């Protein structure tokens, strides 16, 4: 009788534990998504070399970008929001996300 009661108790708990495990997995997926750039965007780290307020461009010496299989290099990026240029300074190390728009690469976020 005790074995039957234990079996029934465990069987009753199984759906709850499965639901808990699924919720934990869903939370982990959301955590990963928060750390990833938006779909189609690429994440990078680099050092600002030049800021051009007139053209809305920033030149960055960036580390390798795995999502594009790019080596480290220096390149100019357009800023999606030119007002963000005023918060940057030459020599500052930054983490940024960018997307490709036509033949240009546009920074969507930078910190």
ZIPEUR-V371120 format. One record per backbone hydrogen bond with DSSP energy under -1.0 kcal/mol. CO is the residue of the C=O (numbers start at 0). NH is the residue of the N-H. E is the energy in kcal/mol with one decimal. If there is no record, write none. Layout:
# ZIPEUR-V371120
co->[CO;CO]
nh->[NH;NH]
e->[E;E]
This chain:
# ZIPEUR-V371120
co->[0;1;2;3;4;5;6;7;8;9;12;13;14;15;16;17;18;19;20;21;22;23;24;25;26;27;28;29;30;37;41;43;44;45;46;47;49;51;51;55;56;57;58;58;59;59;60;61;64;64;69;72;74;76;77;80;81;82;83;84;88;91;93;94;95;96;96;97;98;100;103;104;105;106;108]
nh->[4;5;6;7;8;9;10;11;12;13;16;17;18;19;20;21;22;23;24;25;26;27;28;29;30;31;32;33;34;40;97;95;62;93;60;90;58;55;56;78;51;76;48;49;61;74;46;72;67;69;64;61;59;57;106;83;84;85;86;87;91;47;45;110;43;107;108;41;105;103;100;77;98;79;96]
e->[-2.2;-2.6;-2.6;-2.6;-2.2;-2.8;-2.6;-1.9;-1.6;-1.5;-2.3;-2.3;-2.3;-2.3;-2.4;-2.4;-2.3;-2.4;-2.1;-2.5;-2.4;-1.9;-2.3;-2.2;-2.1;-2.5;-2.2;-2.0;-1.2;-2.7;-2.1;-2.9;-2.9;-3.2;-2.7;-3.0;-3.0;-1.8;-1.4;-2.0;-2.9;-2.8;-3.3;-1.5;-1.0;-2.2;-1.9;-1.4;-1.2;-2.1;-1.4;-2.4;-2.8;-2.5;-3.1;-2.0;-1.5;-1.1;-1.4;-1.5;-1.9;-2.3;-2.5;-2.5;-2.6;-2.4;-1.4;-2.7;-3.0;-2.0;-2.9;-2.4;-2.3;-2.4;-2.4]
